[in-house]
Each structure stands twice: as C-alpha cells, then as structure tokens.
C-alpha cells in the first residue's frame, strides 16, 4: 500500500495561525501524494457543506481559464470536478470598476481586488492598464507575503494594513486574481502565493464559508494543481499516478 505524507499547511486555521513557509523540507513524491489528496478531500468536504449555485462571473472565469490553460495540458486536472458545463466565454460585465489608486491615499482592498480581477478577466485598459494592474498586484502580493494576511485597507504608502484581516471573501478574490495572473503569464511567484492563499482558504472551518460560494475556490485550486502537474512532469514525475 502506498504511503503518503501528511500535508501540514492546512492542518490548522491559517487565519489564526499563519505559516511562515520558511525552510520547508522537501518531501519528494510522497509529499506530492499527500498534498493532492489533502486538496481533493478538503474540496469535497467544502462542496458537501454548500448548495449555492454557480454565478455568471464564475462561469466566465471557468471559460477564460480553460481558454488560457487547456493547450498546456488537461484542464481541469484529474480529480477536480468543475460544475460549470461546457466552457464558453460570455460577454464581460459592463460595470467597469472606476476606482483610481494612489500611494498617497488609503487603498480599500476589496476595491483593488475588483479592479485587478476585472483587468485580468477582460484584458481591460490595454497595455497601460495591464501594466498598472500588474504593479498593484505586485504590491498586494508583497504585503501578503510579509504577514500572510490581507487587511481591509492599506494606509498611504501601501505598507501598513488596517482593519479586519479575516474576511474570507478577500482571500477568495485574491486567489482568483493570482490564478488568472498565473494563467496569463506562468509566473512562479503568482503560483507560489496562490498555493499559500489556497492553503489558508482550505484550512478555515466551514462556518467561515457561511453564505459564500466555494466554486471560485475550486477554480483557483484547479489552476494550482494544473500548474503543479506541469512542473512535476517537467521533472519527470508522473503526476497522473498521484
């Protein structure tokens, strides 16, 4: 019988006990087995506790991600059940976020995430708009990596967070932004941070998800596993056997 290692990064509520991820030991193929099994088991448990339907944005996200990733290997990867039907890109929403952000003023995190998600989902703003979105995503990514937290807002200078740091909705939107950024660019930093955000989201008790759809998280994990699959195969590891 195959032995698998426990996956420690979702073992406790990471909103309350953030993991530093420093000097993590290499566990080899056994660790990959444990990681995949932990991801799939936690998604199944989350799905069993929620009966909320898919929304129009989630359907569009699925179609856009499928279009970006399907040519790079199976998407979704084996074991992920996406309840979105046949991928078909729908018209983008018309309510384009109007927020402008400055380092000289406080930045509301929810508004920033909506702007980033809109730009990455719809390719909005041309090269200049995408460059601005990329700059703000890098800043937000750096803030998260320092504390493993997202705060409701960031004070002028975008270094110090303020307000609540336990809003699951913010982390879920951030995971989608990172998943889209990775799908567009194959950036390993986006993937690294996506893994940590998904660890956090999958570690919190079910009550944190009360009233929230989990389908976006399924998409974010699907992108993550797709990326890990590609990297594993590039190192000669048969991901299909995991």
Kinemage of the C-alpha trace (Angstrom):
@kinemage 1
@onewidth
@group {chain A} dominant
@subgroup {mainchain}
@vectorlist {calphas} color= white
{ca unk a 1} P 0.000 0.000 0.000
{ca unk a 2} L 1.293 3.419 -0.937
{ca unk a 3} L 2.336 5.606 1.969
{ca unk a 4} L 1.586 9.329 1.843
{ca unk a 5} L 2.893 12.151 3.957
{ca unk a 6} L 0.526 14.399 5.848
{ca unk a 7} L 0.141 17.849 4.344
{ca unk a 8} L 0.851 20.218 7.266
{ca unk a 9} L -0.046 23.578 5.728
{ca unk a 10} L -3.818 23.146 6.093
{ca unk a 11} L -3.692 21.306 9.416
{ca unk a 12} L -4.760 24.354 11.467
{ca unk a 13} L -6.744 27.503 10.777
{ca unk a 14} L -4.201 29.661 8.934
{ca unk a 15} L -6.231 32.802 9.523
{ca unk a 16} L -5.429 32.382 13.206
{ca unk a 17} L -2.039 30.687 12.863
{ca unk a 18} L -0.276 31.881 9.698
{ca unk a 19} L 2.534 29.641 8.460
{ca unk a 20} L 5.895 31.259 7.712
{ca unk a 21} L 6.813 28.757 4.924
{ca unk a 22} L 10.486 29.278 5.705
{ca unk a 23} L 12.938 26.429 5.097
{ca unk a 24} L 10.173 23.941 4.278
{ca unk a 25} L 11.569 20.429 3.981
{ca unk a 26} L 11.468 18.655 0.624
{ca unk a 27} L 9.193 15.627 0.886
{ca unk a 28} L 9.521 14.159 -2.604
{ca unk a 29} L 6.770 12.206 -4.327
{ca unk a 30} L 5.195 11.071 -1.043
{ca unk a 31} L 4.660 14.713 -0.134
{ca unk a 32} L 3.026 15.353 -3.524
{ca unk a 33} L 0.646 12.466 -2.888
{ca unk a 34} L -0.312 13.934 0.482
{ca unk a 35} L -0.709 17.415 -0.963
{ca unk a 36} L -3.023 16.285 -3.789
{ca unk a 37} L -5.116 14.070 -1.544
{ca unk a 38} L -5.480 16.863 1.015
{ca unk a 39} L -6.592 19.323 -1.670
{ca unk a 40} L -9.220 16.967 -3.116
{ca unk a 41} L -10.523 15.838 0.282
{ca unk a 42} L -10.975 19.402 1.508
{ca unk a 43} L -12.717 20.480 -1.693
{ca unk a 44} L -15.102 17.537 -1.389
{ca unk a 45} L -15.893 18.437 2.223
{ca unk a 46} L -16.471 22.071 1.296
{ca unk a 47} L -18.744 21.121 -1.584
{ca unk a 48} L -20.769 18.807 0.641
{ca unk a 49} L -21.457 21.678 3.040
{ca unk a 50} L -22.615 24.158 0.376
{ca unk a 51} L -25.510 24.144 -2.062
{ca unk a 52} L -25.053 27.620 -3.542
{ca unk a 53} L -25.295 27.667 -7.369
{ca unk a 54} L -22.596 28.931 -9.720
{ca unk a 55} L -22.769 32.595 -10.620
{ca unk a 56} L -22.300 34.221 -14.030
{ca unk a 57} L -18.839 35.505 -13.076
{ca unk a 58} L -17.715 32.002 -12.086
{ca unk a 59} L -18.927 30.631 -15.415
{ca unk a 60} L -16.935 33.309 -17.245
{ca unk a 61} L -13.870 32.665 -15.103
{ca unk a 62} L -14.030 28.978 -15.981
{ca unk a 63} L -14.233 29.743 -19.695
{ca unk a 64} L -11.362 32.242 -19.632
{ca unk a 65} L -9.109 29.964 -17.572
{ca unk a 66} L -9.933 26.994 -19.804
{ca unk a 67} L -9.013 29.046 -22.861
{ca unk a 68} L -5.686 30.060 -21.340
{ca unk a 69} L -4.658 26.681 -19.917
{ca unk a 70} L -6.251 23.886 -21.951
{ca unk a 71} L -3.442 23.991 -24.520
{ca unk a 72} L -0.871 23.347 -21.764
{ca unk a 73} L -2.331 20.049 -20.531
{ca unk a 74} L -5.619 18.778 -19.154
{ca unk a 75} L -7.701 21.480 -17.510
{ca unk a 76} L -9.185 20.840 -15.072
{ca unk a 77} L -6.722 18.195 -13.872
{ca unk a 78} L -7.830 14.733 -12.841
{ca unk a 79} L -9.870 14.652 -9.636
{ca unk a 80} L -11.266 18.181 -9.922
{ca unk a 81} L -14.987 18.333 -10.657
{ca unk a 82} L -15.981 21.715 -12.096
{ca unk a 83} L -19.757 22.247 -12.131
{ca unk a 84} L -19.693 24.792 -14.951
{ca unk a 85} L -20.697 22.825 -18.041
{ca unk a 86} L -19.080 23.398 -21.435
{ca unk a 87} L -16.623 26.315 -21.344
{ca unk a 88} L -17.984 29.238 -23.344
{ca unk a 89} L -16.743 32.792 -22.936
{ca unk a 90} L -19.616 35.088 -22.092
{ca unk a 91} L -19.745 38.835 -22.565
{ca unk a 92} L -17.785 40.755 -19.971
{ca unk a 93} L -19.723 42.804 -17.484
{ca unk a 94} L -20.347 46.461 -18.271
{ca unk a 95} L -19.857 47.833 -14.753
{ca unk a 96} L -16.161 48.539 -15.197
{ca unk a 97} L -14.531 49.451 -11.859
{ca unk a 98} L -13.896 53.197 -11.778
{ca unk a 99} L -11.507 53.273 -8.850
{ca unk a 100} L -8.160 55.021 -9.159
{ca unk a 101} L -5.499 54.120 -6.627
{ca unk a 102} L -2.620 56.154 -5.274
{ca unk a 103} L 0.201 55.512 -2.833
{ca unk a 104} L -0.622 58.865 -1.277
{ca unk a 105} L -4.068 57.738 -0.111
{ca unk a 106} L -5.547 54.747 1.724
{ca unk a 107} L -6.442 51.838 -0.559
{ca unk a 108} L -9.545 49.724 0.032
{ca unk a 109} L -8.504 46.130 -0.590
{ca unk a 110} L -11.895 44.940 -1.877
{ca unk a 111} L -11.965 47.706 -4.495
{ca unk a 112} L -8.390 46.992 -5.542
{ca unk a 113} L -9.148 43.294 -5.980
{ca unk a 114} L -12.204 44.084 -8.092
{ca unk a 115} L -10.092 46.269 -10.371
{ca unk a 116} L -7.398 43.595 -10.695
{ca unk a 117} L -9.935 40.862 -11.350
{ca unk a 118} L -11.707 42.920 -13.999
{ca unk a 119} L -8.478 43.769 -15.816
{ca unk a 120} L -7.172 40.192 -15.814
{ca unk a 121} L -10.526 38.697 -16.740
{ca unk a 122} L -11.279 41.068 -19.583
{ca unk a 123} L -7.866 42.353 -20.702
{ca unk a 124} L -9.128 45.836 -19.935
{ca unk a 125} L -7.168 49.052 -20.238
{ca unk a 126} L -4.741 47.967 -22.941
{ca unk a 127} L -1.022 47.717 -22.253
{ca unk a 128} L -1.013 50.735 -19.960
{ca unk a 129} L -3.951 49.466 -17.899
{ca unk a 130} L -2.489 45.977 -17.589
{ca unk a 131} L 0.884 47.401 -16.567
{ca unk a 132} L -0.809 49.442 -13.827
{ca unk a 133} L -2.761 46.385 -12.675
{ca unk a 134} L 0.437 44.329 -12.607
{ca unk a 135} L 2.148 46.971 -10.465
{ca unk a 136} L -0.654 46.977 -7.894
{ca unk a 137} L -0.835 43.179 -7.886
{ca unk a 138} L 2.880 43.017 -7.110
{ca unk a 139} L 2.376 45.421 -4.202
{ca unk a 140} L -0.525 43.419 -2.797
{ca unk a 141} L 1.378 40.161 -3.243
{ca unk a 142} L 4.325 41.595 -1.301
{ca unk a 143} L 2.057 42.729 1.544
{ca unk a 144} L 0.523 39.276 1.810
{ca unk a 145} L 3.902 37.517 1.751
{ca unk a 146} L 5.138 39.641 4.671
{ca unk a 147} L 2.264 38.869 7.062
{ca unk a 148} L 0.288 36.064 5.304
{ca unk a 149} L -2.703 38.356 5.842
{ca unk a 150} L -4.913 40.628 3.761
{ca unk a 151} L -6.326 43.613 5.577
{ca unk a 152} L -9.464 45.572 4.763
{ca unk a 153} L -7.362 48.548 3.693
{ca unk a 154} L -3.792 49.728 3.405
{ca unk a 155} L -2.661 53.112 4.644
{ca unk a 156} L -0.836 55.680 2.477
{ca unk a 157} L 2.411 54.189 1.243
{ca unk a 158} L 0.744 50.759 0.961
{ca unk a 159} L 2.864 49.210 3.679
{ca unk a 160} L 0.727 49.101 6.809
{ca unk a 161} L -2.580 47.226 6.812
{ca unk a 162} L -5.619 48.364 8.783
{ca unk a 163} L -8.997 46.901 9.638
{ca unk a 164} L -10.089 43.263 9.669
{ca unk a 165} L -7.739 40.575 8.385
{ca unk a 166} L -10.148 37.631 8.491
{ca unk a 167} L -12.523 38.311 5.594
{ca unk a 168} L -12.614 35.026 3.647
{ca unk a 169} L -14.140 36.877 0.692
{ca unk a 170} L -10.994 38.984 0.263
{ca unk a 171} L -8.737 35.923 0.243
{ca unk a 172} L -11.026 34.171 -2.224
{ca unk a 173} L -10.917 37.140 -4.623
{ca unk a 174} L -7.145 37.324 -4.210
{ca unk a 175} L -6.844 33.624 -5.096
{ca unk a 176} L -8.790 34.238 -8.314
{ca unk a 177} L -6.596 37.214 -9.203
{ca unk a 178} L -3.461 35.120 -8.657
{ca unk a 179} L -4.910 32.208 -10.648
{ca unk a 180} L -5.672 34.495 -13.595
{ca unk a 181} L -2.269 36.181 -13.353
{ca unk a 182} L -0.557 32.791 -13.426
{ca unk a 183} L -2.712 31.603 -16.330
{ca unk a 184} L -1.740 34.694 -18.322
{ca unk a 185} L 1.994 34.713 -17.523
{ca unk a 186} L 3.077 31.399 -15.946
{ca unk a 187} L 4.771 33.422 -13.227
{ca unk a 188} L 6.134 31.208 -10.444
{ca unk a 189} L 5.720 33.955 -7.835
{ca unk a 190} L 1.997 34.110 -8.612
{ca unk a 191} L 1.812 30.325 -8.252
{ca unk a 192} L 3.790 30.325 -5.001
{ca unk a 193} L 1.477 32.883 -3.417
{ca unk a 194} L -1.607 31.143 -4.827
{ca unk a 195} L -0.557 27.935 -3.046
{ca unk a 196} L -0.346 29.806 0.262
{ca unk a 197} L -3.681 31.578 -0.189
{ca unk a 198} L -5.375 28.291 -1.102
{ca unk a 199} L -3.782 26.660 1.964
{ca unk a 200} L -5.363 29.381 4.079
{ca unk a 201} L -8.785 29.121 2.449
{ca unk a 202} L -8.881 25.344 2.734
{ca unk a 203} L -7.722 25.400 6.352
{ca unk a 204} L -10.521 27.533 7.795
{ca unk a 205} L -13.556 25.848 9.398
{ca unk a 206} L -16.733 25.520 7.348
{ca unk a 207} L -18.513 28.278 9.266
{ca unk a 208} L -16.188 30.849 7.702
{ca unk a 209} L -17.804 29.988 4.365
{ca unk a 210} L -21.363 30.595 5.539
{ca unk a 211} L -23.198 32.400 2.743
{ca unk a 212} L -20.157 32.264 0.420
{ca unk a 213} L -19.926 30.271 -2.795
{ca unk a 214} L -16.994 27.853 -2.860
{ca unk a 215} L -16.983 27.442 -6.664
{ca unk a 216} L -14.369 30.172 -7.153
{ca unk a 217} L -12.051 28.333 -4.784
{ca unk a 218} L -12.485 25.156 -6.845
{ca unk a 219} L -11.319 27.128 -9.889
{ca unk a 220} L -8.315 28.559 -8.041
{ca unk a 221} L -7.277 25.095 -6.829
{ca unk a 222} L -7.768 23.679 -10.335
{ca unk a 223} L -5.309 26.253 -11.706
{ca unk a 224} L -2.868 25.466 -8.906
{ca unk a 225} L -2.989 21.696 -9.478
{ca unk a 226} L -2.704 22.191 -13.240
{ca unk a 227} L 0.459 24.228 -12.685
{ca unk a 228} L 1.958 21.719 -10.230
{ca unk a 229} L 1.155 18.953 -12.702
{ca unk a 230} L 3.126 20.715 -15.446
{ca unk a 231} L 6.083 21.381 -13.143
{ca unk a 232} L 6.102 17.785 -11.872
{ca unk a 233} L 6.052 16.370 -15.382
{ca unk a 234} L 8.878 18.707 -16.317
{ca unk a 235} L 10.919 16.992 -13.601
{ca unk a 236} L 9.974 13.511 -14.810
{ca unk a 237} L 7.300 12.863 -12.167
{ca unk a 238} L 4.201 11.051 -13.422
{ca unk a 239} L 1.500 13.307 -11.995
{ca unk a 240} L -1.277 11.021 -13.256
{ca unk a 241} L -0.119 8.430 -10.745
{ca unk a 242} L -0.531 10.818 -7.816
